[in-house]
Structures are given as C-alpha cells and as structure tokens.
Amino acid sequence: MKKNFMLLAVAAIGLASCDSGLKKGDGGLLYSIHEDKDGAPVKEGDFISVNIIAKNDADSVLLNSYDQGKPMPTLMPKSQFKGDIYSGIGMLSEGDSATFKVNADSAFKHGPKPPGFKGKYITYQVKVVKIIPKGKLTDAVFQGRVSDYFKAEGEKMKAQEPGKISKYIADNNIKASKTATGLQYQITKPGSGPVISKGDTAVVSYTGRLTSGKVFDTSVKEVAQKEKIFDAMRPYQPIRIAVGAGAVIPGWDEGLQLLNKGAKATLIIPSSLAYGQQGVGPVPPYSPIVFDVELIDIVHPNPNAPKPATPQMPGQAPAAQ
C-alpha cells in the first residue's frame, strides 16, 4: 500500500489561482482546509484511503484518483521533511478535504524533478475518505480491520458494476448485443470473409478504457499522446494474439471470435471476463472495461508446420516409428 501512496511525493501539481486565502504552516506549507469534520486527525501508522487530484502550473492533470474509480489506500508514513504532504494530511480527519502547496525544491531535494515540471510548488487537493486508527491495536486486529474495509469496498464496487455498464452504453449511444457470458459488443465496421477461429492468430489494434472514459492502454501512438500515456520506450503497433489459447482475458478471447478481417468493434467487458475482484494496475477491482478493437489481419496456422514432439515420460518406451 505504501508504494502506491509514495507516488504522490513526486507528483507535480499546481493551482491556476494565486496563493491568496491559503494559510502558512511549518516548513513553508501553504494550505486551505475546505471541509473540517469532527474526529481525530490522521497519525503515523494509521490506515488511510484518500482521493487526490494533481495538476501542474498549466492546469494539466497529472494524477486523478477519481479516474481510477477508487481512493488510494496507504499506511500513513512519517513526514519526510517539515512542510511535506504528509505534514498536511496529518492535519486532517476522516471526511476532511483540503488543498496543500508544498515547496518543490524541498520535495525534490534528494532526487531530480520530473521531466517538464514547472512551478515553485507541488500542490495536492486531498479528500480523506477513510481512517482506520492503529492506536494500541495488535497487528492482527489492525490488519483484520483493514481487510474488512477492502472487502466491504469490493462488495460496493461489485454492486455498482451493472450500473456502470448501462450508463456507458447509454451515454455513448451504443447499440450493444449481449452474449451468454455477459460480454456486450457492437460491430462498428463490418469486415469481410469468415470470422477468426481458435488456433488462428489475430493481428489487432486496440484502445482500452475504463467506463469513466479514462484510457489506460492503447496500441495507437496518436491515442497515447492525446491521452498523455505515451511511453517512448514502447513500440506502438498492432499486437498478435493466439486466439483461444488463454493468452488474453476471456472477454478478448470471446470478442475476437465475433470478428472477421477488417472489422472494428467496441467490446464492453464485465469484470468477470476481465480482471475480476483483484483488478490490475490502473483497473480497479470489479471494474468493467471497454476496448475499441480493429482486426487488421488473420494469420492461419501452417498445416505443413512440423508437429511438436510428444514429451516422453520417464520409463516410457519410445513411440513406434
């Protein structure tokens, strides 16, 4: 959990407005508490779940936990220096929200600033969603309460999933067909020839997004650049997938077999056919995901290719020739 939250220590964000109206705290921390609920403030070692929006001085969003569909969980660490973000969060209790501006030179004293960082401050817009105090609880009891929290949050997200799918379909005017497994899809451009079959290799261009609209992966360079997820170390090109081999999530394996060469489609994939209760990376637990795919080519297996040798078990006689 701590790893996720430590990313915030290097997230550069700024406000478009000036510093007027902000109070000054220790270490040059500037802050404004917008909501101030009753309750004990966060202490070192407590479990917290927070929502954070991050922007640079050009008002460009660098981090937005709301796009992920869930707040960011962590154990409250010790402040790294006076006036850091943890000093600010330590002023808040459950339900509070605030804006904190941290001196960038202090924050990046022990490491380089992120490429393209601009401005004097790192600014955090924080909402504390949940606090589980460690206090004098044993580790076992404390961890049990944290586990119960995650379980309850998972059940909540699971219950919300059908509504997210329905809303995405309605908002985007998708005329979806539904398979027996729960996969929903729309062929947006018909292809030609027979549909792809198990054993074939699909050559696919794709863009994946959450139902919030946030793009989390794509094979298209222009889309990656537009969505600000471009990775210069990655080749942006169609990928090759062995269909029916379990090399991809079930929703892809099923969805590709609905397509023929040249077809384009939107696949709305429930979490049961995607990343389930665990989620992965930017995809939260119980999250439906949407893929716009284009089946560029179908590569059929070579019937004349040599068959792989059958492995021989110890003590087994060689097969007759």
KEDRENKOL-313175 format. One record per residue (C-alpha): residue number from 0; x, y, z. Coordinates in steps of 0.5 Angstrom, whole numbers. Layout:
% residues N
SITE/NUM/X/Y/Z;
...
//
This chain:
% residues 321
SITE/0/0/0/0;
SITE/1/6/5/2;
SITE/2/9/4/-5;
SITE/3/2/7/-8;
SITE/4/2/13/-4;
SITE/5/9/15/-5;
SITE/6/8/16/-12;
SITE/7/5/23/-9;
SITE/8/11/25/-6;
SITE/9/14/26/-13;
SITE/10/7/28/-17;
SITE/11/8/35/-19;
SITE/12/1/40/-19;
SITE/13/0/47/-18;
SITE/14/-6/51/-18;
SITE/15/-9/56/-23;
SITE/16/-10/61/-18;
SITE/17/-6/65/-13;
SITE/18/-4/64/-6;
SITE/19/-9/69/-3;
SITE/20/-13/65/2;
SITE/21/-8/60/4;
SITE/22/-5/59/11;
SITE/23/2/58/12;
SITE/24/4/52/16;
SITE/25/11/49/19;
SITE/26/16/49/13;
SITE/27/13/54/9;
SITE/28/7/49/8;
SITE/29/1/53/5;
SITE/30/-6/50/6;
SITE/31/-13/51/6;
SITE/32/-18/46/9;
SITE/33/-25/46/6;
SITE/34/-28/41/10;
SITE/35/-27/40/17;
SITE/36/-31/34/20;
SITE/37/-30/32/28;
SITE/38/-26/27/29;
SITE/39/-18/25/31;
SITE/40/-13/27/26;
SITE/41/-9/22/22;
SITE/42/-3/19/26;
SITE/43/3/16/23;
SITE/44/2/8/22;
SITE/45/-6/9/21;
SITE/46/-9/6/15;
SITE/47/-12/12/11;
SITE/48/-16/12/4;
SITE/49/-15/19/0;
SITE/50/-17/22/-6;
SITE/51/-12/26/-10;
SITE/52/-12/31/-16;
SITE/53/-6/33/-18;
SITE/54/-4/39/-23;
SITE/55/2/43/-26;
SITE/56/2/50/-27;
SITE/57/-1/50/-33;
SITE/58/-7/46/-30;
SITE/59/-6/40/-34;
SITE/60/-8/34/-29;
SITE/61/-2/29/-28;
SITE/62/-6/25/-23;
SITE/63/-13/24/-21;
SITE/64/-15/18/-17;
SITE/65/-22/19/-19;
SITE/66/-21/17/-26;
SITE/67/-19/10/-22;
SITE/68/-26/9/-19;
SITE/69/-23/9/-12;
SITE/70/-19/13/-7;
SITE/71/-12/11/-6;
SITE/72/-10/7/0;
SITE/73/-4/7/5;
SITE/74/-1/7/11;
SITE/75/1/14/14;
SITE/76/8/15/14;
SITE/77/13/19/18;
SITE/78/14/26/15;
SITE/79/20/26/10;
SITE/80/21/34/12;
SITE/81/18/40/15;
SITE/82/12/42/11;
SITE/83/11/36/6;
SITE/84/5/33/4;
SITE/85/5/28/10;
SITE/86/5/34/15;
SITE/87/-1/37/11;
SITE/88/-5/30/11;
SITE/89/-3/30/19;
SITE/90/-8/36/20;
SITE/91/-14/32/17;
SITE/92/-19/27/20;
SITE/93/-24/23/16;
SITE/94/-28/27/12;
SITE/95/-24/33/11;
SITE/96/-22/36/5;
SITE/97/-16/41/3;
SITE/98/-11/44/-1;
SITE/99/-4/44/0;
SITE/100/2/47/-3;
SITE/101/9/44/-2;
SITE/102/16/48/-4;
SITE/103/18/44/-10;
SITE/104/26/45/-8;
SITE/105/25/42/-1;
SITE/106/20/36/-4;
SITE/107/26/34/-10;
SITE/108/32/36/-5;
SITE/109/34/28/-6;
SITE/110/32/27/-13;
SITE/111/31/30/-20;
SITE/112/25/34/-21;
SITE/113/20/30/-26;
SITE/114/21/32/-33;
SITE/115/17/38/-35;
SITE/116/16/40/-28;
SITE/117/14/47/-28;
SITE/118/13/52/-22;
SITE/119/15/53/-15;
SITE/120/10/49/-11;
SITE/121/7/42/-11;
SITE/122/0/42/-10;
SITE/123/-5/37/-7;
SITE/124/-12/37/-7;
SITE/125/-14/32/-2;
SITE/126/-20/28/1;
SITE/127/-19/24/7;
SITE/128/-25/18/5;
SITE/129/-23/13/11;
SITE/130/-18/13/17;
SITE/131/-17/6/21;
SITE/132/-13/8/27;
SITE/133/-7/4/29;
SITE/134/-7/6/36;
SITE/135/-6/0/41;
SITE/136/-9/-5/37;
SITE/137/-5/-11/36;
SITE/138/-2/-12/28;
SITE/139/-7/-18/27;
SITE/140/-13/-14/30;
SITE/141/-11/-8/26;
SITE/142/-10/-12/19;
SITE/143/-16/-15/20;
SITE/144/-20/-9/20;
SITE/145/-16/-6/14;
SITE/146/-18/-13/11;
SITE/147/-25/-12/13;
SITE/148/-25/-5/10;
SITE/149/-22/-7/3;
SITE/150/-28/-13/3;
SITE/151/-33/-8/4;
SITE/152/-31/-3/-1;
SITE/153/-30/-9/-6;
SITE/154/-37/-11/-5;
SITE/155/-39/-4/-6;
SITE/156/-36/-4/-13;
SITE/157/-39/-10/-15;
SITE/158/-46/-8/-14;
SITE/159/-44/-2/-18;
SITE/160/-42/-5/-24;
SITE/161/-48/-7/-28;
SITE/162/-50/1/-27;
SITE/163/-43/3/-30;
SITE/164/-44/-1/-36;
SITE/165/-51/1/-37;
SITE/166/-49/8/-36;
SITE/167/-43/8/-41;
SITE/168/-48/4/-46;
SITE/169/-53/10/-46;
SITE/170/-48/16/-45;
SITE/171/-44/13/-52;
SITE/172/-51/11/-55;
SITE/173/-48/4/-56;
SITE/174/-53/-1/-60;
SITE/175/-50/-7/-56;
SITE/176/-51/-14/-57;
SITE/177/-50/-19/-51;
SITE/178/-47/-26/-51;
SITE/179/-49/-31/-46;
SITE/180/-43/-30/-42;
SITE/181/-45/-22/-41;
SITE/182/-40/-19/-46;
SITE/183/-43/-14/-49;
SITE/184/-41/-11/-56;
SITE/185/-42/-7/-62;
SITE/186/-39/-8/-69;
SITE/187/-38/-1/-71;
SITE/188/-35/-3/-78;
SITE/189/-36/-10/-81;
SITE/190/-30/-14/-84;
SITE/191/-30/-19/-90;
SITE/192/-29/-26/-90;
SITE/193/-30/-32/-85;
SITE/194/-29/-30/-77;
SITE/195/-23/-31/-74;
SITE/196/-23/-38/-70;
SITE/197/-19/-42/-65;
SITE/198/-12/-43/-67;
SITE/199/-11/-37/-71;
SITE/200/-7/-31/-70;
SITE/201/-10/-24/-69;
SITE/202/-7/-18/-71;
SITE/203/-10/-13/-67;
SITE/204/-10/-5/-66;
SITE/205/-14/-3/-60;
SITE/206/-15/2/-54;
SITE/207/-17/0/-47;
SITE/208/-21/5/-43;
SITE/209/-25/5/-36;
SITE/210/-32/6/-36;
SITE/211/-30/13/-34;
SITE/212/-27/14/-40;
SITE/213/-20/14/-38;
SITE/214/-16/11/-43;
SITE/215/-11/6/-39;
SITE/216/-8/2/-45;
SITE/217/-7/3/-53;
SITE/218/-3/0/-59;
SITE/219/-4/7/-62;
SITE/220/1/12/-62;
SITE/221/-3/18/-63;
SITE/222/-8/16/-58;
SITE/223/-3/15/-53;
SITE/224/0/22/-54;
SITE/225/-7/25/-54;
SITE/226/-9/22/-47;
SITE/227/-2/23/-44;
SITE/228/0/16/-43;
SITE/229/5/16/-48;
SITE/230/12/12/-47;
SITE/231/18/13/-51;
SITE/232/20/6/-50;
SITE/233/14/2/-52;
SITE/234/13/0/-60;
SITE/235/6/3/-62;
SITE/236/4/-2/-67;
SITE/237/-2/-8/-68;
SITE/238/-1/-14/-63;
SITE/239/-1/-21/-65;
SITE/240/-6/-26/-60;
SITE/241/-6/-33/-61;
SITE/242/-14/-34/-61;
SITE/243/-17/-39/-56;
SITE/244/-10/-40/-52;
SITE/245/-12/-36/-46;
SITE/246/-6/-31/-47;
SITE/247/-11/-25/-46;
SITE/248/-17/-24/-41;
SITE/249/-23/-28/-43;
SITE/250/-27/-22/-46;
SITE/251/-22/-21/-51;
SITE/252/-22/-29/-53;
SITE/253/-29/-29/-54;
SITE/254/-30/-22/-57;
SITE/255/-24/-23/-62;
SITE/256/-28/-29/-65;
SITE/257/-34/-25/-67;
SITE/258/-30/-21/-72;
SITE/259/-27/-22/-79;
SITE/260/-22/-19/-82;
SITE/261/-22/-11/-82;
SITE/262/-28/-11/-77;
SITE/263/-28/-6/-72;
SITE/264/-32/-7/-65;
SITE/265/-33/-4/-58;
SITE/266/-32/-9/-53;
SITE/267/-36/-8/-46;
SITE/268/-33/-13/-42;
SITE/269/-35/-14/-35;
SITE/270/-30/-16/-29;
SITE/271/-32/-23/-29;
SITE/272/-29/-23/-36;
SITE/273/-23/-19/-35;
SITE/274/-19/-17/-28;
SITE/275/-25/-19/-23;
SITE/276/-24/-18/-16;
SITE/277/-17/-16/-16;
SITE/278/-16/-11/-21;
SITE/279/-9/-10/-24;
SITE/280/-5/-4/-25;
SITE/281/-10/2/-27;
SITE/282/-16/-2/-27;
SITE/283/-19/-3/-20;
SITE/284/-23/-9/-17;
SITE/285/-30/-11/-20;
SITE/286/-29/-6/-26;
SITE/287/-32/-7/-33;
SITE/288/-27/-4/-38;
SITE/289/-28/-2/-46;
SITE/290/-24/-4/-52;
SITE/291/-24/-1/-58;
SITE/292/-21/-6/-63;
SITE/293/-20/-7/-70;
SITE/294/-18/-14/-73;
SITE/295/-13/-12/-78;
SITE/296/-11/-19/-80;
SITE/297/-12/-26/-79;
SITE/298/-6/-31/-79;
SITE/299/-8/-38/-80;
SITE/300/-3/-44/-78;
SITE/301/1/-47/-83;
SITE/302/-2/-54/-84;
SITE/303/5/-56/-86;
SITE/304/9/-54/-80;
SITE/305/12/-60/-76;
SITE/306/8/-62/-70;
SITE/307/12/-61/-64;
SITE/308/15/-68/-61;
SITE/309/11/-71/-55;
SITE/310/14/-71/-49;
SITE/311/17/-78/-46;
SITE/312/15/-79/-39;
SITE/313/21/-83/-35;
SITE/314/21/-90/-36;
SITE/315/16/-90/-42;
SITE/316/18/-94/-48;
SITE/317/20/-90/-55;
SITE/318/14/-89/-59;
SITE/319/14/-94/-65;
SITE/320/16/-90/-72;
//
